């Protein structure tokens, strides 16, 4: 081992050795450069993937406009903030005083200066850059407010206080507040940078005599202070208009605001400008007394005029005479809130319901009674799955949808779902999950107003291949590539002539083999070239996507397949309804989604939190999705969107073409939205009134149906949406809940209307303060007309969206939903039969409780389902509950239950009239052949001569079960009679018979379930 020549300690190295020591290895810079390039490529590849996606779906202008807007805002805000901070630092540094240290403090500052000097230039550039980046990022998030301001369309209506167009509050005021707030932050940060720099370099010194400032520091600080005061003055001026957006007891500017706050804000604005002038003047004359006095006076005035004075006016002038002084402003709140939420044209009709049912009373309600929905879309998913799933890789949603179709010349309500792919049932492996299993298959629909005699859904569209009255494979495309439960991504497509790879569907319902298909059309970005494959391999972090031989030259990649997600990406300015629903439209399955334009800047309108307003018992159970937690005071159903389930194509239709907010967005995106005149008649026929909008409106209408100031002020006529009184899972009576009853879609003919319409409905009960027991009597019933179709392309029905409110608040004896449920639960006949069922192995489930204004009164209809204990069991409709006034009917069919209530003949035409006499006598009798693909088989009702003797077995487990339950019912009645007579011996004997009958029922139930599951 050799070493260099010895060098004395502390001696300097030779120039050659010094040069060598300064050399750096190129490895670290190379690694840094490579890392930067890789990070940049990954980021840019994702941008490129987005460009491909938006371009393929036809909405590239949305991506470009949004991102260009963000970039421009970032650059402008960056330059303003960075430039202001840089100038402040540079001016303060260049105007620093030059003198020898004359104190220990200055000596310390000089040492700090010396330490900062090597990195001073870096700091003077780096600090502005960092602050500018933060400011730019914050400003870029306001791109929607800026675009609306630049493209605003006036409302043509002016506010009652300042006589300004509503558009000023909706578009201009938010933009001005954003600009002023941003500039104030720039001035404050610049002031901090200025003061610190001047202090560090001696322009500001703390001395024994007080604070010393150089002239340069004084001028710079004074100018910044003046700018701040000018901006604050502008802020005070804008605050005057902001009072119209206040959210107090009543929304908007009230008496105190108009007579105290608004004038003082104007005074403060002028005072702030005057003090700003004093600061500029004092900067040059060198005296700070006047601006400091002015500042102190401004602060005191702001405290007194902005807080104390309005409080005095409110406390000693308004509160003693509140109604008289606030009357005008309460009227403004009522009128503008109703306008902002589309409630200004609600048709209110007094309604005095009859409480005593009359024979034949439903003869004039034929359209309504024929469409009373017996199939509960929240309960029948299991029935759809057991009867129509056919393969483990298919699934149905937990909650189905309600729509309507014209069948044999008549429009019928239907419960509808699509058979989507279930990736949990797909064999493991990348090829299976992303190439072979790519789509679901077919629409399944059942009649809403009837079931099979054994309680199963009566399917209108079903099977594989898809067949039914809605069409078959020759009339509509049944493949579902885009749905609510589609895979994360799939690779589809192949060159012409190549064997199909995608598993399409079973050959038929009972086949063990699957047919295969190849997607044709344009549904996703191209991944046929190596670069695009690399881009998407990075996006989905999948080497299989990059290397698999299943990806070919014609391959496309499908992702972002949920219909709501697709619409949200192409229309980021919309708030989307939580429920998309499928419909067969013009030979394709289309998902229909409602989009809302919203704002929190409508004058005098009461705010609502969308999440809270749209929550109900369904969202609480996870069966539906509430809107996001956004506070708004203006909402319009501005857009109807469709997503094609086969190729994912998105269409946005400007539904409310009079909405100024939507018109403004149409100026931003001129090619994104189509006029509703381009909607086909078939699509129009399936448009419905949106559920979430209705929830928001019904919540407000509970209070704002009152238009008389005195009643509104007293809150004496306020209502509530009732809690959901539905049944629990085990069939017991529902416990009290605070979750609101959801609205229901029904084909309904309202009183005094000429024809029935597909409507969204909700009842109202009287308002009670929180924590008190509600009075569950019916005070109102609201229906929104959801029929938009006229049979013509692009023509919207004039009746669509009409809100009709039946006001029965003058009647304090009308049964409400909760009372109706209590009537059902407490009825002796009903409770005895249901209790018998609960003691067996079957589960009783109450369906949705429908409120119906028919027969001159209010009727309630509730389907009752029974589900056996087998693993492949599902709820089947066994009974229907009906009430009218205090009368209750309970029968196997709606027709029979209505006849029981209306004196033996209701006069109604119901959807299940043909089932009368065909249904199983015993509601607990399970449907035979429960299992996948089973065919409904009515269970015959045995007569006594057919083996119905108590205590015997016939070999038919269903008959034995019915006999045992009949014996149990008889034993209960005998026991009650014996107990009432005080005959305890007879009561004990009846209990023994009851136990024996229940045991025989359990044994028979096990035999039935075992046979059904085989």
SEMI-159520 format. One record per residue (C-alpha): residue in three letters; x, y, z. Coordinates in pm, whole numbers, plus 50000, padded with zeros to 5 digits. Layout:
N
ALAXYZ
...
END
This chain:
1014
UNK500005000050000
UNK501435033849902
UNK500745068450025
UNK501445103349907
UNK504175124850044
UNK503775137350394
UNK502235171850429
UNK502585192950747
UNK499375195550947
UNK497455226950858
UNK499345233250534
UNK497335240650222
UNK496965214049956
UNK498525220549622
UNK496315235849351
UNK496205202549173
UNK494975184049478
UNK492475211749554
UNK491075208949205
UNK490785171549246
UNK488925175149577
UNK486405198149420
UNK485505172649155
UNK482175155249207
UNK481045121449091
UNK478445124048809
UNK476365095848964
UNK474245116649201
UNK473295143548945
UNK472515115848697
UNK470225098348946
UNK468465131149020
UNK467965138848652
UNK466675103748582
UNK464295105648880
UNK462945139048760
UNK462445125148410
UNK460645094148542
UNK458365114648768
UNK457605138648484
UNK456865110048246
UNK454525093048494
UNK452675125648557
UNK452445134848189
UNK451345099448103
UNK448345103648332
UNK447535136648166
UNK447805119247830
UNK445505091347952
UNK442945117548054
UNK443225133847712
UNK442585100147545
UNK439555093647769
UNK437945127647722
UNK438635127347350
UNK437105092947309
UNK433945102047501
UNK433645134747306
UNK434165159847587
UNK437775170747534
UNK436705207247560
UNK435725200947925
UNK439175187948010
UNK440965215347817
UNK438795243847947
UNK439025233448310
UNK442755227748306
UNK443555258848104
UNK441435278848349
UNK443285263748642
UNK446655270448479
UNK445805306448394
UNK444515313148746
UNK447585296748894
UNK449925317548679
UNK448105350348748
UNK447885344149122
UNK451495332149129
UNK452755363148949
UNK450705386849164
UNK451705371149495
UNK455325363549402
UNK455755397449233
UNK454325416749527
UNK456445398249783
UNK459575401049568
UNK459095438549517
UNK458465443249888
UNK461655424749977
UNK463715441649710
UNK462515476949788
UNK463075471650160
UNK466565457850099
UNK467645484449853
UNK466455512350085
UNK468275498550390
UNK470305524050585
UNK474125522350568
UNK475865530850895
UNK478225516551152
UNK476725497051440
UNK476015519051736
UNK474325494551970
UNK474395458652079
UNK471025452751906
UNK472345465851576
UNK475505445851619
UNK473425414051658
UNK471395422951348
UNK474605427751154
UNK475695392951249
UNK472355379151125
UNK472815398650804
UNK476265383950759
UNK474945348750808
UNK472095354350558
UNK474225371350297
UNK475435339150124
UNK471825328250065
UNK470175362350047
UNK469585361349673
UNK468235326149697
UNK465835336649973
UNK464705367849789
UNK463745345849496
UNK462735314249681
UNK460345329749934
UNK458235347349666
UNK458215315749454
UNK457015293749740
UNK454365318649852
UNK453305323649491
UNK452905286149444
UNK450635283749749
UNK448595313449629
UNK448335299449277
UNK447155265649402
UNK444475281749618
UNK443345305049340
UNK443145277349078
UNK440455259849284
UNK438155289649215
UNK438045283148843
UNK434285277548836
UNK433535311349002
UNK435815329148754
UNK434315311948449
UNK430765319248565
UNK431665355948616
UNK433205358748270
UNK430295340648102
UNK427365351248319
UNK423835354048187
UNK421505378248370
UNK418365365548542
UNK416285394648428
UNK414865398648779
UNK416095422949044
UNK416345420349420
UNK413955441049636
UNK416675459349834
UNK419415471749599
UNK417545466349272
UNK420415445349139
UNK419935416448898
UNK420065382749071
UNK423045375148850
UNK425085400649045
UNK424735379449359
UNK425105346249178
UNK428085354648956
UNK429645388849019
UNK429645391249398
UNK431425357649454
UNK434075367649200
UNK434635401949354
UNK434875387249703
UNK437415362049577
UNK439525389149411
UNK439375412749709
UNK440135384749955
UNK443095373449745
UNK444475408849717
UNK444095414350092
UNK446155382950154
UNK448775395749909
UNK448965429150089
UNK449175413250434
UNK451955389150332
UNK453795417350155
UNK453495438750469
UNK454975410950683
UNK457865406550436
UNK458455444250431
UNK458465448850807
UNK460775419150868
UNK463255430650601
UNK463315466450725
UNK463815454551082
UNK466585430550984
UNK468465457250791
UNK467865485951034
UNK465075504750861
UNK462955499251172
UNK464585501151513
UNK463365499151867
UNK465175525952070
UNK464845540352416
UNK463035570452270
UNK460575547952089
UNK460175533451744
UNK462515546951476
UNK461855542751104
UNK463705555450804
UNK461815576150551
UNK461985547950297
UNK460545523050544
UNK457855547750648
UNK456795553950288
UNK456735517150196
UNK454755506950504
UNK452355535950459
UNK451665527050098
UNK451005490550191
UNK448745501550478
UNK446875524650242
UNK446375496149994
UNK445075474050274
UNK442605500950385
UNK441405506750031
UNK440765469449991
UNK439085468650330
UNK436875497350220
UNK435895477649910
UNK435215447950136
UNK432925469150356
UNK431065480650047
UNK430585445049922
UNK429425434550269
UNK426355456150212
UNK425235432749934
UNK426315402350133
UNK423625409650392
UNK421065396750144
UNK422685362550180
UNK422515361850562
UNK421125330250720
UNK419405338951046
UNK415915332451174
UNK414845343050825
UNK417225345250533
UNK418335378150383
UNK418695413950502
UNK416165420550777
UNK415125452750949
UNK418335456551149
UNK420475449050844
UNK418655474050625
UNK418445501850880
UNK421675496951078
UNK424175473250918
UNK423985484550555
UNK424315522150632
UNK427205516350874
UNK429005494350620
UNK428805523150372
UNK430175547150635
UNK433005523350717
UNK433875519750349
UNK434205557450308
UNK436115560450637
UNK438585533650531
UNK439345552850209
UNK439865585150404
UNK442275568450649
UNK444125553450350
UNK444655588650211
UNK445925599950552
UNK448505571950552
UNK449855582050213
UNK450005618650312
UNK451725611050642
UNK454335589850468
UNK455715621150306
UNK455225646550584
UNK456655622750842
UNK453895625951099
UNK451855595551200
UNK449425611551439
UNK446545616751194
UNK446595582051032
UNK447005565251369
UNK444095584951513
UNK442095577151199
UNK442905540251231
UNK441865539951595
UNK438625557751509
UNK438015533151226
UNK438465503551460
UNK436195518951724
UNK433595527751461
UNK433745492351321
UNK433155478051669
UNK430375502051758
UNK428655505651422
UNK429295470151308
UNK428365452351629
UNK427075473351918
UNK424695496051727
UNK422945467851532
UNK422615448151857
UNK420945477852027
UNK418565482551735
UNK417705445551735
UNK417245443352110
UNK415365475452187
UNK413625483951862
UNK412995451951668
UNK412275425451933
UNK409365444352100
UNK407655448851760
UNK409285421251558
UNK406365410351342
UNK405435445551232
UNK409025456051160
UNK410095423550995
UNK406925417450795
UNK408305431350469
UNK411535411550500
UNK409765379250596
UNK407675383150281
UNK410865386550080
UNK412255355050237
UNK409085335250164
UNK408795346449802
UNK412455343549706
UNK413005310249881
UNK410065295549694
UNK411455309949370
UNK414985297149433
UNK413815261249487
UNK411135260449218
UNK408275261349469
UNK406665293449348
UNK404165275149124
UNK403015247949364
UNK399295241649320
UNK397705239949664
UNK394295223349686
UNK392225220850006
UNK391385184550073
UNK388875171950329
UNK389325134150329
UNK386415111150403
UNK387055087950697
UNK384265062450638
UNK384705039750334
UNK381695036850103
UNK380755007649882
UNK382075012949528
UNK383965044349628
UNK387005035249415
UNK385135032149090
UNK386455065848969
UNK390055058249069
UNK390635030248821
UNK393945043348684
UNK395345047449033
UNK394185014349178
UNK395304995148869
UNK398855007648929
UNK399125005149307
UNK402604991049342
UNK402744958349536
UNK406334949949447
UNK408684968049687
UNK411924976149497
UNK413854975649825
UNK412874939849907
UNK412714920149584
UNK416384920449485
UNK416794885849639
UNK413864873049434
UNK415454886849117
UNK418754870649215
UNK417304836549294
UNK415034835248990
UNK417034854248728
UNK420754854148818
UNK421594820148658
UNK425374823248711
UNK427614831949006
UNK429244859448798
UNK426004879148770
UNK424374901549030
UNK421494925549086
UNK421684957449292
UNK420384956849647
UNK417734982749559
UNK415884981049227
UNK414325009749034
UNK410785019548945
UNK409975029948588
UNK407045025948350
UNK406565010448006
UNK403725009147759
UNK402514973147741
UNK399584962947524
UNK398634999347483
UNK398635007047856
UNK401395022748063
UNK402395000348355
UNK404685006948648
UNK407604982948650
UNK410394973248887
UNK413514970948675
UNK417184961548707
UNK420084951148486
UNK421964918748533
UNK425464931848602
UNK428784913848621
UNK429864903248970
UNK433664902848979
UNK433574883249307
UNK432194854049109
UNK434874856048840
UNK437734830748858
UNK441034845748974
UNK443554857048718
UNK444214888748521
UNK442874874648194
UNK439634862748354
UNK439084895048544
UNK439944919448266
UNK439634901647929
UNK437194872347949
UNK434594885648195
UNK433854920848076
UNK430114927148092
UNK426744918448236
UNK423744907848038
UNK420144918148000
UNK417364937748162
UNK415014921048407
UNK411684938048477
UNK408614928248674
UNK405134942848693
UNK404814966848983
UNK401124962149052
UNK400824924249045
UNK402664892349130
UNK402274855949045
UNK399604838049251
UNK402304823149475
UNK403764857349551
UNK406744857549317
UNK407414887149084
UNK405494886448760
UNK408334891448511
UNK407744912148201
UNK411334908848081
UNK413564880348190
UNK415624850448099
UNK418744842747900
UNK418564850547611
UNK416674881747715
UNK413004879447619
UNK409754896047715
UNK407344923547630
UNK410174949347637
UNK412064932247355
UNK414684906147280
UNK418184905247134
UNK416834914646794
UNK415224946746924
UNK417644958847192
UNK421304954747288
UNK421324935647621
UNK425054936447701
UNK426004958147999
UNK429604970347973
UNK428965002148171
UNK427054999948499
UNK427055006848869
UNK429094975548950
UNK431294971448643
UNK434944960148682
UNK437654986348736
UNK438804981648377
UNK438364957048091
UNK440244952047765
UNK437934944547472
UNK438004943347095
UNK439774921446840
UNK440754922046472
UNK438124910346226
UNK438094872546195
UNK439714865746532
UNK437834841646758
UNK435774859747026
UNK437364859547372
UNK434764876747595
UNK432354854347782
UNK428974867047672
UNK426264846947847
UNK425054811247901
UNK423684795547584
UNK420364794547766
UNK419034793848122
UNK419864757248180
UNK423014754847971
UNK426424746548117
UNK428304763747834
UNK428764800547758
UNK428714818247427
UNK431444843447352
UNK431424877247186
UNK433644906247081
UNK432764942247157
UNK432124962346844
UNK432084999846836
UNK433935027547018
UNK433745025447395
UNK437165033547532
UNK440645046547449
UNK442795026247211
UNK445515004347364
UNK446514988047040
UNK449935004747030
UNK452824999647269
UNK452945035347399
UNK449275036247500
UNK449655002247664
UNK452575015647865
UNK450525046247967
UNK447655025248096
UNK449954999448252
UNK451315028348461
UNK447815041548533
UNK446535008248662
UNK449944996248788
UNK449614964148588
UNK452484946848408
UNK449934921848272
UNK448294949548073
UNK451664957447918
UNK452824921847851
UNK449684900847793
UNK449184885847447
UNK445434890947496
UNK445904927747417
UNK445884931747040
UNK446034958646775
UNK442294965846800
UNK442024965547178
UNK440194992547371
UNK440254998147745
UNK437075005747941
UNK437335023348277
UNK435445049348481
UNK432395028348404
UNK429945038948673
UNK427355060948496
UNK427405087548769
UNK431215089148763
UNK431245093248385
UNK428775121948396
UNK430615138048688
UNK433835138248484
UNK432295154348176
UNK430095178548374
UNK432085188848685
UNK429825219048736
UNK426785197348816
UNK425625181649140
UNK424345147149045
UNK421365128549181
UNK422315098749397
UNK420225074449192
UNK420875065548830
UNK418365041848673
UNK418345020148359
UNK415785020948080
UNK415485004447740
UNK415535034147505
UNK415615032247125
UNK417054997247126
UNK419775003847385
UNK419985002047761
UNK420535037547883
UNK421375049348232
UNK419505081548309
UNK421035106048559
UNK419665139248681
UNK422055168348715
UNK421505199748924
UNK422905234648905
UNK423255248449256
UNK424395280049430
UNK424545294649779
UNK424245330649655
UNK420575336149579
UNK419315367049770
UNK416815362250053
UNK416715324450005
UNK417025299850293
UNK419995276250283
UNK419685238650288
UNK422425213050345
UNK421885188350066
UNK423155158150258
UNK420815164450550
UNK417835172550328
UNK418185140850120
UNK418695116350406
UNK415885092250489
UNK415405056550604
UNK416795043350275
UNK420055062750297
UNK420335053050665
UNK420205016350566
UNK422665021050280
UNK420005013850016
UNK420345048449860
UNK422925076249843
UNK422365111349979
UNK423695142249805
UNK427055156249922
UNK427335179050227
UNK426965211150028
UNK425065241650148
UNK422895257549879
UNK419995281549854
UNK419285276749483
UNK418775244649285
UNK417505235248941
UNK417155201848763
UNK419095216848475
UNK420395185848294
UNK419185151248201
UNK422155129048121
UNK422285094747962
UNK425045068847956
UNK424845040447707
UNK425305007447891
UNK426964991547585
UNK429525017047468
UNK429545042247755
UNK428665071947535
UNK427435101947734
UNK424815127347629
UNK423945158347829
UNK420615174947755
UNK419865210447871
UNK416585201948041
UNK415885235048215
UNK416925257447928
UNK415665288448114
UNK418105284248403
UNK420625313148385
UNK423255292448565
UNK423015265348301
UNK423025291548025
UNK426255305048167
UNK427825270648162
UNK426635265947806
UNK428705296647715
UNK431695280647888
UNK431175247047713
UNK429325255247392
UNK429495220247245
UNK428945198747555
UNK425215202247606
UNK422465193647363
UNK419015209947366
UNK416285187547503
UNK414615190547162
UNK417115164147047
UNK415755138747296
UNK413775110647137
UNK410165104047231
UNK411255070647375
UNK413785087447604
UNK411265114147705
UNK408875086447809
UNK411355073748068
UNK412425106848216
UNK411075110448569
UNK411015137048838
UNK414325134749028
UNK414175120249375
UNK416855141449546
UNK415425174249417
UNK412025163349545
UNK413505155849889
UNK415045190649907
UNK411785206749795
UNK409565187050031
UNK411805196150325
UNK411425233250252
UNK407785230950156
UNK406995217250501
UNK407485253050618
UNK407255273950303
UNK403845261350193
UNK402715289650421
UNK402625322650233
UNK400785343650492
UNK403275363350699
UNK401535360051036
UNK401205322151016
UNK404745318850883
UNK406115340551162
UNK404285320651430
UNK405255287351268
UNK401745276251356
UNK401115259451020
UNK404465241950981
UNK404605205050888
UNK407065176350903
UNK407935147650675
UNK406915117150883
UNK409335090951007
UNK409325058650813
UNK406865035050985
UNK407955004250784
UNK408354969850939
UNK411484954751087
UNK413354925050947
UNK411714899951177
UNK408254911951097
UNK407664929051428
UNK406204963651444
UNK408674990251348
UNK410295008251634
UNK410045045951647
UNK412655061651421
UNK413705096551327
UNK414645086150974
UNK412275102350727
UNK409995081650509
UNK411365081150154
UNK409235094149868
UNK407625068349641
UNK407125066749265
UNK403485058349179
UNK401195061948884
UNK398565083549048
UNK395545104448955
UNK395295132949199
UNK391865146349295
UNK390565171849043
UNK393035159948778
UNK391925146148444
UNK394305116848417
UNK396875097048609
UNK400565105348592
UNK403755088148699
UNK404435108149014
UNK406765111349309
UNK404815114349633
UNK405215121750002
UNK402855128050298
UNK403145154850571
UNK402245154850939
UNK402125184051187
UNK405405199451300
UNK406525193451657
UNK409735205851821
UNK412615181651830
UNK412375156752116
UNK408595157452135
UNK406285129652020
UNK404845137451676
UNK401115139151614
UNK400815113851336
UNK397795127951156
UNK397925136250788
UNK398185173650712
UNK399345173150352
UNK400175151850051
UNK402595163249780
UNK402915148449433
UNK405295158449154
UNK404255149848799
UNK407065129748642
UNK405595123148297
UNK407665142848044
UNK406795123847729
UNK404215134547474
UNK404895107747214
UNK406815132747000
UNK410575136546969
UNK411935166247163
UNK408575177947298
UNK408245180847676
UNK404875177247846
UNK403595209747997
UNK402495190348304
UNK405955176848380
UNK407295189548711
UNK403945202548831
UNK403825201249209
UNK400385195249359
UNK399855198349733
UNK396715185149899
UNK396185205150218
UNK394135186750478
UNK395545205850776
UNK392035217450872
UNK391145181150948
UNK392685168651270
UNK391345133151241
UNK392925121250916
UNK395025090450983
UNK398735095850918
UNK401295069650807
UNK402355061651163
UNK398775057251277
UNK398045035150977
UNK400985012951068
UNK399725011251425
UNK396275001451299
UNK397824972851106
UNK399944961451399
UNK397144963151653
UNK394374947551445
UNK393424914751616
UNK393024894051300
UNK396214907451145
UNK398344904251457
UNK397184868651532
UNK398054856251185
UNK401384874551176
UNK402264862451526
UNK401664826851414
UNK404064831751127
UNK406734846451352
UNK406624816251581
UNK407454793651290
UNK410604793051081
UNK409384819750839
UNK410224856550848
UNK407574883050789
UNK408704915350625
UNK406544946150585
UNK406954963850253
UNK406765000950181
UNK403705019050317
UNK402065037750029
UNK399805067850087
UNK397015071949831
UNK394375099349799
UNK391565077549662
UNK387885071949730
UNK387495107449854
UNK389855100350144
UNK393295086650225
UNK394075049850186
UNK397245031950294
UNK398525000850121
UNK401344978950247
UNK402494945850095
UNK403484918550340
UNK406244894550240
UNK407124860550384
UNK410584845350358
UNK411404810050461
UNK414634800750640
UNK416314782750351
UNK419624796350219
UNK418134800549873
UNK414894815949994
UNK413634850449907
UNK410694872450009
UNK407414864349838
UNK404264885249859
UNK401644867150067
UNK399304893750198
UNK398284929650139
UNK397304953850415
UNK394884982150340
UNK393425008950563
UNK390935037050504
UNK390045057350808
UNK389925032251093
UNK388975002750873
UNK391604976350795
UNK391694949550527
UNK394104920250519
UNK393924895550232
UNK396034875949984
UNK395374901849712
UNK394934939249697
UNK391534934549532
UNK390264913749823
UNK391764936650086
UNK390094967149928
UNK386784948949913
UNK387084940650283
UNK387514977750363
UNK384894991350124
UNK381884971050229
UNK382514940350016
UNK382864958849684
UNK385394986949648
UNK384634992049280
UNK388414991549216
UNK390274976548925
UNK393564963349059
UNK396604948048896
UNK396184915449090
UNK392474910249035
UNK393164878448837
UNK394914863249140
UNK391734863049347
UNK391044826849438
UNK394394815349296
UNK396704824249583
UNK397804799349852
UNK395414799650146
UNK398324799050392
UNK400584829450368
UNK403474809550515
UNK403464783650239
UNK406784787950058
UNK406904788149682
UNK407874754249547
UNK411184750349374
UNK412964779649542
UNK416334783449380
UNK418044797949078
UNK415934797748769
UNK412994780848936
UNK409634783348767
UNK406804797748977
UNK404374770549079
UNK401154780149259
UNK400504759549570
UNK397004744449568
UNK394774750549866
UNK393554717750017
UNK390004714150128
UNK389154694850447
UNK388444664350235
UNK391974665950095
UNK393704657450413
UNK393224688450616
UNK392314670050938
UNK394034685451241
UNK396964665751377
UNK397444643351072
UNK400074642650799
UNK399304638550432
UNK402744633850279
UNK402474668550130
UNK404654690850355
UNK403024723150229
UNK399564709650314
UNK400804697450652
UNK402244731750725
UNK398954748750645
UNK397024723850859
UNK399394728651153
UNK399084766451135
UNK395294763951118
UNK395384741951428
UNK397624766951603
UNK395284795551517
UNK392324775751653
UNK394264767651972
UNK395094804552028
UNK391444814751988
UNK390274786752221
UNK392914796352478
UNK391884833152470
UNK388234823552515
UNK389044800052804
UNK391184826452973
UNK388424852252942
UNK385954827353100
UNK388384818753380
UNK388544782153270
UNK392244775553332
UNK391974738453264
UNK390654745252916
UNK393314772252872
UNK396084747252961
UNK394674721652718
UNK394614747952442
UNK398244756852513
UNK399214720252478
UNK397454718852143
UNK399214751252041
UNK402654737252123
UNK401884705251934
UNK400664724751630
UNK403724747351631
UNK406064717551648
UNK404254701251354
UNK404514734251165
UNK408274735851227
UNK408704699851112
UNK406674706250798
UNK408604738350728
UNK411904719550744
UNK410574693750496
UNK409354721650265
UNK412694740150281
UNK414634708150225
UNK412614700049917
UNK412914735049778
UNK416624735949809
UNK417204702849631
END
